[in-house]
Amino acid sequence: MKVYKANGHALAHGALLLAYPVVAQLLGDDSFADLARAHWHAQPPTRGDIAQWGADLAAFMETSAQLQDEPYLPDVARVEWALHRCAGAPDAQSDLATLALLTTQAPEQLYLRLAPGCAVVRSVWPVASIVGAHLDGSPSMEEAGAQLRRGEAQNAVVWRAALRPRVRLALAGEADALQVLVAGGSLAQALDAAPELDFGQWLPLAVHSGLLLGVFAVDAAGLVAQT
């Protein structure tokens, strides 16, 4: 039984470390190992693929008395889980020629094809900066720390460009628009939901970064694939 528990704890620690490297860095090795063990006992895996375990870590952390002094950690975990899911999302090919539909069709008929794993994480903490500082060095740790002390709220955009999961700070209004698009809404509905979004600024950024893969149009007769 001791061997079984030890193996389970090691498996839990390894699985969560793979999905939550930033949380692990913020907590430190010993505290993160304790968190992994506690989560394993409170919510053990229910599926055979251990890589799919850990989705509820953020909610578990919110109930932990030991972590109440670090209230930003659950939202950091939510960004990391979005990145983890993004890494395993099905591949999708870009078709940028379809962007011509933006000049020929009404926004009410247009739908945008976003990159695999696209997600938005809203937070009252600077989560995009915290994760970016640890994973990519951008912004600097000093700037992310200053934003955290100021209590800056951030919305994080997560997507996969080629094979690499990415995260960045959302533009003004972008989180509202992307949530509509991810849910299957039209471009018109997304723009209505995000009056702050400068679409002319967002479009080249989304194309260059691999966030936007293409466009398709829908009319009363069905899908229109021609540009």
Contacts in CASP RR format, 6 or more apart in sequence:
PFRMAT RR
TARGET T0000
AUTHOR 0000-0000-0000
METHOD contacts of the structure
MODEL  1
MKVYKANGHALAHGALLLAYPVVAQLLGDDSFADLARAHWHAQPPTRGDI
AQWGADLAAFMETSAQLQDEPYLPDVARVEWALHRCAGAPDAQSDLATLA
LLTTQAPEQLYLRLAPGCAVVRSVWPVASIVGAHLDGSPSMEEAGAQLRR
GEAQNAVVWRAALRPRVRLALAGEADALQVLVAGGSLAQALDAAPELDFG
QWLPLAVHSGLLLGVFAVDAAGLVAQT
8 40 0 8 1.000
9 33 0 8 1.000
9 36 0 8 1.000
9 37 0 8 1.000
9 40 0 8 1.000
11 50 0 8 1.000
12 36 0 8 1.000
12 37 0 8 1.000
12 39 0 8 1.000
12 40 0 8 1.000
12 53 0 8 1.000
13 32 0 8 1.000
13 33 0 8 1.000
13 36 0 8 1.000
13 37 0 8 1.000
14 36 0 8 1.000
15 36 0 8 1.000
15 50 0 8 1.000
15 51 0 8 1.000
15 53 0 8 1.000
15 54 0 8 1.000
16 24 0 8 1.000
16 32 0 8 1.000
16 35 0 8 1.000
16 36 0 8 1.000
16 39 0 8 1.000
16 54 0 8 1.000
16 57 0 8 1.000
17 24 0 8 1.000
17 32 0 8 1.000
17 36 0 8 1.000
18 51 0 8 1.000
18 84 0 8 1.000
19 51 0 8 1.000
19 54 0 8 1.000
19 57 0 8 1.000
19 80 0 8 1.000
19 81 0 8 1.000
19 84 0 8 1.000
20 32 0 8 1.000
20 57 0 8 1.000
20 77 0 8 1.000
20 80 0 8 1.000
20 81 0 8 1.000
20 84 0 8 1.000
21 80 0 8 1.000
21 134 0 8 1.000
21 135 0 8 1.000
22 76 0 8 1.000
22 80 0 8 1.000
22 130 0 8 1.000
22 131 0 8 1.000
22 134 0 8 1.000
22 135 0 8 1.000
23 32 0 8 1.000
23 57 0 8 1.000
23 73 0 8 1.000
23 76 0 8 1.000
23 77 0 8 1.000
23 80 0 8 1.000
24 32 0 8 1.000
25 134 0 8 1.000
26 70 0 8 1.000
26 73 0 8 1.000
26 76 0 8 1.000
26 130 0 8 1.000
26 134 0 8 1.000
27 35 0 8 1.000
27 73 0 8 1.000
31 66 0 8 1.000
35 57 0 8 1.000
35 61 0 8 1.000
35 64 0 8 1.000
38 60 0 8 1.000
38 64 0 8 1.000
39 54 0 8 1.000
39 56 0 8 1.000
39 57 0 8 1.000
39 60 0 8 1.000
42 60 0 8 1.000
43 54 0 8 1.000
43 56 0 8 1.000
43 60 0 8 1.000
45 52 0 8 1.000
45 53 0 8 1.000
47 53 0 8 1.000
54 81 0 8 1.000
55 81 0 8 1.000
57 77 0 8 1.000
57 81 0 8 1.000
58 74 0 8 1.000
58 75 0 8 1.000
58 77 0 8 1.000
58 78 0 8 1.000
58 81 0 8 1.000
59 74 0 8 1.000
61 67 0 8 1.000
61 73 0 8 1.000
61 74 0 8 1.000
61 77 0 8 1.000
62 74 0 8 1.000
67 73 0 8 1.000
67 74 0 8 1.000
71 125 0 8 1.000
72 123 0 8 1.000
72 125 0 8 1.000
72 126 0 8 1.000
72 127 0 8 1.000
72 130 0 8 1.000
72 148 0 8 1.000
75 121 0 8 1.000
75 123 0 8 1.000
75 124 0 8 1.000
75 125 0 8 1.000
75 127 0 8 1.000
76 125 0 8 1.000
76 127 0 8 1.000
76 130 0 8 1.000
76 131 0 8 1.000
78 121 0 8 1.000
78 123 0 8 1.000
78 127 0 8 1.000
79 121 0 8 1.000
79 123 0 8 1.000
79 127 0 8 1.000
79 128 0 8 1.000
79 131 0 8 1.000
79 156 0 8 1.000
79 158 0 8 1.000
79 167 0 8 1.000
80 131 0 8 1.000
82 117 0 8 1.000
82 119 0 8 1.000
82 121 0 8 1.000
82 156 0 8 1.000
82 158 0 8 1.000
82 167 0 8 1.000
83 131 0 8 1.000
83 158 0 8 1.000
83 165 0 8 1.000
83 167 0 8 1.000
84 165 0 8 1.000
85 117 0 8 1.000
85 119 0 8 1.000
86 116 0 8 1.000
86 117 0 8 1.000
86 118 0 8 1.000
86 119 0 8 1.000
86 158 0 8 1.000
86 159 0 8 1.000
86 160 0 8 1.000
86 165 0 8 1.000
87 160 0 8 1.000
87 165 0 8 1.000
88 116 0 8 1.000
89 116 0 8 1.000
89 117 0 8 1.000
89 160 0 8 1.000
90 116 0 8 1.000
91 116 0 8 1.000
92 113 0 8 1.000
92 115 0 8 1.000
92 116 0 8 1.000
92 213 0 8 1.000
93 213 0 8 1.000
94 210 0 8 1.000
94 213 0 8 1.000
94 214 0 8 1.000
95 113 0 8 1.000
95 213 0 8 1.000
95 214 0 8 1.000
96 207 0 8 1.000
96 213 0 8 1.000
96 214 0 8 1.000
97 227 0 8 1.000
98 113 0 8 1.000
98 214 0 8 1.000
98 215 0 8 1.000
98 216 0 8 1.000
98 225 0 8 1.000
98 227 0 8 1.000
99 207 0 8 1.000
99 212 0 8 1.000
99 214 0 8 1.000
99 215 0 8 1.000
100 227 0 8 1.000
101 110 0 8 1.000
101 215 0 8 1.000
101 216 0 8 1.000
101 217 0 8 1.000
101 224 0 8 1.000
101 227 0 8 1.000
102 110 0 8 1.000
102 203 0 8 1.000
102 215 0 8 1.000
104 227 0 8 1.000
105 217 0 8 1.000
105 224 0 8 1.000
106 188 0 8 1.000
107 186 0 8 1.000
107 187 0 8 1.000
107 188 0 8 1.000
107 191 0 8 1.000
108 186 0 8 1.000
108 187 0 8 1.000
108 188 0 8 1.000
109 186 0 8 1.000
109 217 0 8 1.000
109 218 0 8 1.000
109 219 0 8 1.000
109 224 0 8 1.000
110 186 0 8 1.000
110 187 0 8 1.000
110 188 0 8 1.000
110 215 0 8 1.000
110 216 0 8 1.000
110 217 0 8 1.000
111 181 0 8 1.000
111 184 0 8 1.000
111 185 0 8 1.000
111 186 0 8 1.000
111 187 0 8 1.000
111 215 0 8 1.000
111 216 0 8 1.000
111 217 0 8 1.000
111 218 0 8 1.000
112 181 0 8 1.000
112 187 0 8 1.000
112 190 0 8 1.000
112 212 0 8 1.000
112 214 0 8 1.000
112 215 0 8 1.000
113 212 0 8 1.000
113 213 0 8 1.000
113 214 0 8 1.000
113 215 0 8 1.000
113 216 0 8 1.000
114 159 0 8 1.000
114 178 0 8 1.000
114 181 0 8 1.000
114 182 0 8 1.000
114 211 0 8 1.000
114 212 0 8 1.000
114 213 0 8 1.000
115 159 0 8 1.000
115 160 0 8 1.000
115 161 0 8 1.000
115 210 0 8 1.000
115 211 0 8 1.000
115 212 0 8 1.000
115 213 0 8 1.000
116 159 0 8 1.000
116 160 0 8 1.000
117 158 0 8 1.000
117 159 0 8 1.000
117 160 0 8 1.000
118 157 0 8 1.000
118 158 0 8 1.000
118 159 0 8 1.000
118 178 0 8 1.000
118 181 0 8 1.000
118 182 0 8 1.000
118 211 0 8 1.000
119 157 0 8 1.000
119 158 0 8 1.000
119 159 0 8 1.000
119 182 0 8 1.000
120 155 0 8 1.000
120 156 0 8 1.000
120 157 0 8 1.000
120 158 0 8 1.000
120 170 0 8 1.000
120 175 0 8 1.000
120 178 0 8 1.000
120 179 0 8 1.000
120 182 0 8 1.000
121 127 0 8 1.000
121 155 0 8 1.000
121 156 0 8 1.000
121 158 0 8 1.000
122 155 0 8 1.000
122 175 0 8 1.000
123 153 0 8 1.000
123 154 0 8 1.000
123 155 0 8 1.000
123 156 0 8 1.000
124 151 0 8 1.000
124 153 0 8 1.000
125 148 0 8 1.000
125 151 0 8 1.000
125 152 0 8 1.000
125 153 0 8 1.000
125 154 0 8 1.000
126 144 0 8 1.000
126 145 0 8 1.000
126 147 0 8 1.000
126 148 0 8 1.000
126 151 0 8 1.000
126 152 0 8 1.000
126 153 0 8 1.000
126 154 0 8 1.000
127 154 0 8 1.000
127 156 0 8 1.000
128 154 0 8 1.000
128 155 0 8 1.000
128 156 0 8 1.000
128 157 0 8 1.000
128 167 0 8 1.000
128 168 0 8 1.000
128 169 0 8 1.000
128 170 0 8 1.000
129 139 0 8 1.000
129 143 0 8 1.000
129 144 0 8 1.000
129 145 0 8 1.000
129 147 0 8 1.000
129 148 0 8 1.000
129 152 0 8 1.000
129 154 0 8 1.000
129 169 0 8 1.000
130 144 0 8 1.000
130 145 0 8 1.000
130 148 0 8 1.000
131 156 0 8 1.000
131 167 0 8 1.000
132 138 0 8 1.000
132 139 0 8 1.000
132 144 0 8 1.000
132 167 0 8 1.000
133 139 0 8 1.000
133 140 0 8 1.000
133 141 0 8 1.000
133 143 0 8 1.000
133 144 0 8 1.000
133 145 0 8 1.000
134 141 0 8 1.000
135 167 0 8 1.000
139 147 0 8 1.000
147 154 0 8 1.000
154 169 0 8 1.000
154 170 0 8 1.000
155 169 0 8 1.000
155 170 0 8 1.000
155 174 0 8 1.000
155 175 0 8 1.000
156 167 0 8 1.000
156 168 0 8 1.000
156 169 0 8 1.000
156 170 0 8 1.000
157 167 0 8 1.000
157 168 0 8 1.000
157 169 0 8 1.000
157 170 0 8 1.000
157 174 0 8 1.000
157 175 0 8 1.000
157 178 0 8 1.000
157 211 0 8 1.000
158 165 0 8 1.000
158 166 0 8 1.000
158 167 0 8 1.000
159 165 0 8 1.000
159 166 0 8 1.000
159 209 0 8 1.000
159 210 0 8 1.000
159 211 0 8 1.000
160 166 0 8 1.000
161 209 0 8 1.000
161 210 0 8 1.000
161 211 0 8 1.000
166 209 0 8 1.000
168 209 0 8 1.000
170 178 0 8 1.000
171 197 0 8 1.000
171 198 0 8 1.000
171 201 0 8 1.000
171 202 0 8 1.000
171 205 0 8 1.000
172 196 0 8 1.000
172 197 0 8 1.000
172 198 0 8 1.000
173 194 0 8 1.000
173 195 0 8 1.000
173 196 0 8 1.000
173 197 0 8 1.000
174 194 0 8 1.000
174 197 0 8 1.000
174 202 0 8 1.000
175 194 0 8 1.000
176 190 0 8 1.000
176 193 0 8 1.000
176 194 0 8 1.000
176 196 0 8 1.000
176 197 0 8 1.000
177 190 0 8 1.000
177 191 0 8 1.000
177 193 0 8 1.000
177 194 0 8 1.000
177 197 0 8 1.000
177 202 0 8 1.000
178 190 0 8 1.000
179 193 0 8 1.000
180 189 0 8 1.000
180 190 0 8 1.000
180 193 0 8 1.000
180 194 0 8 1.000
181 187 0 8 1.000
181 190 0 8 1.000
186 218 0 8 1.000
187 215 0 8 1.000
191 197 0 8 1.000
191 199 0 8 1.000
203 212 0 8 1.000
205 211 0 8 1.000
206 212 0 8 1.000
216 223 0 8 1.000
216 224 0 8 1.000
216 225 0 8 1.000
217 223 0 8 1.000
217 224 0 8 1.000
218 224 0 8 1.000
END
